[in-house]
Amino acid sequence: MVRNDARLGVAGATTTRASAKWTWDYLAWLMSYAKHMPTVEKHTRTDTGLASALRVSVARLSRRLRAERDPDNELSVGQIAVLAALYRNGDSTVGELAAIERVQPPSMTRTVNCLDEGGFVVRRKNAADGRQVVVALSAKGEETLAADRRRREAWLAQRLRELTPDERAVLRQAAPILERLATS
């Protein structure tokens, strides 16, 4: 049923009125749908919408930051997290590190063993309780952590410079709240 129809406004065009009408109807529906789609601003007005938007955004930012790791760093993300926990909290037992990182103690023992073998941490007796062994950050572990952080923080600082002062002010207010959510 394809024929030459000059009434459609294009001389020599081969189409049918039905397919042209369907195309126009579809485009009208698509434009209407796009016009009424919820924006991020509308979506985040509810707590559930905010939770969804934050989950996606934080996951994307986390993946992007992991991609900016120091290429010479041989440690896994989990091992770097343990070094960071030791940096933040000081000497800790394996059990304390497991609780901080929310993993089982046997898993943390394996991670600490690998870090110890690589010279990134040292084990020593607890000064307050000689029966207990604590894990401490070694000089090599501290330098590895610093190098890894420098690269990622440089990338993020550049992205922050691209924001407006008002946007940076909002992020300054949000940072402690996000930290509280992450550690709750």
N, C-alpha and C positions, 0 to 999 in steps of 0.2 A: 504494500500500500504506500510505498514511497513514491512521491511525485513532485514535479516541479510546481511550486505554488508561489506566484508573484505577490499574492495578497499578504504574505508574511513580511514583506518589505525588502526582500533580497531577491533580485531577479536572478534566476538560474539556480537558486538554492533548492536542494532536494531534502525535504523533510515533511513531516506530517503535522497537521494542526494538533493532533493529540499529543505527540511527543514534545512539541513546543510548549503546549499548555502544561504538561507534566513538569517540564524543566523549569518553567516560570513559577509554578506552584511550589516546587521543591526549593528553589532559591528563596522565595518569600518565606517559607517555613524556616529555612536555615537562618536567614537574617533575623527573624523574630526570636528564634531560639538563642542565637548569639547575643541579642540585645538584652534578653532577660536572664542570661546565665548568671549564677551567683559569682560575685567577685571575691577575692580573698578577704577584702574588708567586710563584705556582707557575711561571708562564711564564718569568719572568726567572731561574730557577735555572740554566738553561743559558746558555752564551755566545751562542748563536744567538738564544735568546729575549730575552736582555738587549739584544742588538744591535737586534732588532726593536722592542722597547719604547722604547729610547732614540731610535731613528730617528723613530718616530712622535711621541714627546713633544717632542723638540727641534724637529722640523718645525712642530708645532702652536704651540709657544712662539714660534718665529721668525715665523710668520705673524701671530700676535697682536701681537708687538712691532712689526712693520711697519705694522700697522693703527693703532698709536698714534703714528705720525710726526707731526711738526709740520705742521699743515695749510697753513702759509705756505711750507713748504719746496718749492721747485721742482725739486730735484735727484732723480735716480733713486737707487735703493738702491745700485747699483754706484758711482755718483759719490760718495755719502756714504761708502761703504767706502774709496774712494781718499783722501778727506779724513781719515778715521780712521787709515788707514795712515800718512799723512804726520804726523799728530798723534803717533802712537805711535813712529814710527821717525825722525822728522826729515826733513830734505831728502833726496830720493832721485832717482835717475835713472828714466826711464821704464821701462827694463829691470828695475830693482829693484822698482818698483811692480808690473810685470807678474808677476814671480816671486812677490811677496807675495800678490797677488790671484789667482794661478793662471790668468792669461789670456795670450793671445799679445801680444807687444809692439805690433803694429799696432792691436789693439783698445784697448790702454792709451793709445797715442798719440792716438787719437780721443777717448777720455774726457778725457785731460789737455787737449787742445785746447778742448773744450767748457768745462771748468772754468776754463781760462785766459781764454777769451772772456768768461765771466761774472764774472771778477774774483775767483774763489774760490781760485785758486793763482797763483803767479808763477814765472817761469823765470829762472834766473840761472846764470852760469858757476860751476863747481865751484871753490872756493877752493884745493883741493889740485891740481887738474888743470884748467887753463883751457880745455882742448879739450872738456871734458865739460859738458853742461848738466844742472842739477838742478832739480827741481820743489820748491817750498816752499809751505806753507800761508799764504794771505794773511789779513789781519784779517777780511775778509768771510767767508772760508772757515772760519776758527776760530769766528766767531760763529754761522754757520749750523750747524756741527757741534754746538756747545754747545747751541743751542736744540733741535735734534733729539734730542740725548741727554737733555736735561732732561725732556722730555715722556715719553719711553719709560722712563727710570729712575724717574720719579715713579709711573707705572703699576705697574712691577715692584716697587718698594719697598712700595706699598700691598698688593700680593698677598703679599709676603713677611711683612708684619705680620700677615696673617691665618693664618700658619702657627704651629705650636708652636715653642718655643725649640729643642727637639730636632730638629725638621725643618729649621730654619734652620741648625743646627750641621752637619747632614748635607750641606746644600747648600754651606756654606762649605768643607767638605772636598772636595766633588765639583767645585767651580768650577775649580781648577787642573787637575784631571784632564780635564775637558771641554775646557778650553783646549788642553791638550796633544794631545787627539784631533783637535781642529779644525785645528791647525797642523801635524799630522804628514803 
